């Protein structure tokens, strides 16, 4: 199966987040979770609801930014391939 077929059948998901334990990403994610849990212990129910709405909005914003970065990167990669292929023809 080629890469386009893999993408079509859902075997490749550009938005999946794979990271290794012990990586910087894993470390930062642990800090975020710990700090969020600590903060929630100090907030009342109304403040927790506001924090959760804030978190949902920032997650949506990050998702949009990741999608746009993926599209820009994919487009740039395709343009590079086209230019390389055109230079081989000339």
HUTAMO-V774747 format. One record per residue. N is the residue number from 0. RES is the residue in one letter. SS is DSSP state (hx for helix, st for strand, lp for the rest). PHI is phi in radians with two decimals (* if undefined). Layout:
# HUTAMO-V774747
n->N res->RES ss->SS phi->PHI
n->N res->RES ss->SS phi->PHI
This chain:
# HUTAMO-V774747
n->0 res->X ss->lp phi->*
n->1 res->X ss->lp phi->-1.51
n->2 res->X ss->hx phi->-1.09
n->3 res->X ss->hx phi->-1.18
n->4 res->X ss->hx phi->-1.15
n->5 res->X ss->hx phi->-1.04
n->6 res->X ss->hx phi->-1.13
n->7 res->X ss->hx phi->-1.04
n->8 res->X ss->lp phi->-1.44
n->9 res->X ss->lp phi->1.42
n->10 res->X ss->lp phi->-1.35
n->11 res->X ss->lp phi->-2.15
n->12 res->X ss->lp phi->-2.22
n->13 res->X ss->lp phi->-1.04
n->14 res->X ss->lp phi->-1.63
n->15 res->X ss->lp phi->-1.17
n->16 res->X ss->lp phi->-2.03
n->17 res->X ss->lp phi->-1.73
n->18 res->X ss->lp phi->-2.58
n->19 res->X ss->lp phi->-1.54
n->20 res->X ss->lp phi->-1.07
n->21 res->X ss->lp phi->1.53
n->22 res->X ss->lp phi->-1.31
n->23 res->X ss->hx phi->-1.04
n->24 res->X ss->hx phi->-1.06
n->25 res->X ss->hx phi->-1.07
n->26 res->X ss->hx phi->-1.11
n->27 res->X ss->hx phi->-1.14
n->28 res->X ss->hx phi->-1.07
n->29 res->X ss->hx phi->-1.07
n->30 res->X ss->hx phi->-1.09
n->31 res->X ss->hx phi->-1.05
n->32 res->X ss->hx phi->-1.07
n->33 res->X ss->hx phi->-1.09
n->34 res->X ss->hx phi->-1.19
n->35 res->X ss->hx phi->-1.13
n->36 res->X ss->hx phi->-1.09
n->37 res->X ss->hx phi->-1.07
n->38 res->X ss->hx phi->-1.13
n->39 res->X ss->hx phi->-1.08
n->40 res->X ss->hx phi->-1.14
n->41 res->X ss->hx phi->-1.69
n->42 res->X ss->lp phi->-1.79
n->43 res->X ss->lp phi->-1.47
n->44 res->X ss->hx phi->-1.04
n->45 res->X ss->hx phi->-1.14
n->46 res->X ss->hx phi->-1.20
n->47 res->X ss->hx phi->-1.12
n->48 res->X ss->hx phi->-1.09
n->49 res->X ss->hx phi->-1.12
n->50 res->X ss->hx phi->-1.07
n->51 res->X ss->hx phi->-1.14
n->52 res->X ss->hx phi->-1.13
n->53 res->X ss->hx phi->-1.03
n->54 res->X ss->hx phi->-1.09
n->55 res->X ss->hx phi->-1.07
n->56 res->X ss->hx phi->-1.13
n->57 res->X ss->hx phi->-1.18
n->58 res->X ss->hx phi->-1.11
n->59 res->X ss->hx phi->-1.13
n->60 res->X ss->hx phi->-1.09
n->61 res->X ss->hx phi->-1.10
n->62 res->X ss->hx phi->-1.08
n->63 res->X ss->hx phi->-1.11
n->64 res->X ss->hx phi->-1.08
n->65 res->X ss->hx phi->-1.13
n->66 res->X ss->hx phi->-1.08
n->67 res->X ss->hx phi->-1.13
n->68 res->X ss->hx phi->-1.14
n->69 res->X ss->hx phi->-1.09
n->70 res->X ss->hx phi->-1.08
n->71 res->X ss->hx phi->-1.07
n->72 res->X ss->hx phi->-1.15
n->73 res->X ss->hx phi->-1.11
n->74 res->X ss->hx phi->-1.10
n->75 res->X ss->hx phi->-1.07
n->76 res->X ss->hx phi->-1.06
n->77 res->X ss->hx phi->-1.14
n->78 res->X ss->hx phi->-1.13
n->79 res->X ss->hx phi->-1.11
n->80 res->X ss->hx phi->-1.08
n->81 res->X ss->hx phi->-1.06
n->82 res->X ss->hx phi->-1.13
n->83 res->X ss->hx phi->-1.10
n->84 res->X ss->hx phi->-1.14
n->85 res->X ss->hx phi->-1.14
n->86 res->X ss->hx phi->-1.22
n->87 res->X ss->hx phi->-1.25
n->88 res->X ss->hx phi->-1.24
n->89 res->X ss->lp phi->-1.26
